[in-house]
Amino acid sequence: MRRSLLPSRRHPAFLFLQRGLARLRWILVLTVLAVAVALGLPKLVARISHDHSPQARAAEADMRAIGDGLERYRKDNGRYPSTQQGLLALVIKPARGPVANGWQIGGYVERLPRDPWGNSYQYDAAEDGDSFQLFSFGEAGPAGGGDDDAHVIRLH
């Protein structure tokens, strides 16, 4: 009877080598997964915590209320306040043009809130008064910062 030069599948050295290779594959797979998680998880956590922070939610609620006031202003006056009139036109009847003939006595918002970081909300209207942008600079403030901190929300 002839013996093969290759170890049989029942040979202890072969079984040890097979188990070692299987473990090496698992170690490589787990290492790749750990690196992927280590690179991606901090960005994901930062984005989720920023989007769901109490300050961001408060800013969104404030801007929805201001946006509702702007919509009522447009309904009464046929256009949004100009950029020069600003958000103050929701509280006080604008003295400069364009004239707000249908301005509602008592205004459109009770008061103009500041964002949760102590800054004013920013308002920009189109020249024709048909659209606007309302936003907050967020935690970075007017001085700026990274895009992640820059604008909490924009209403159009």
Secondary structure, 3 states (H helix, E strand, C coil): CCCCCCCCCCCHHHHHHHHHHHHHHHHHHHHHHHHHHHHHHHHHHHHHHHHCCHHHHHHHHHHHHHHHHHHHHHHHHCCCCCCCCCHHHHCCCCCCCCCCCCCCCCCCCCCCCECCCCCECEEEECCCCCCEEEECCHHHCCCCCCHHHHCCCEEC
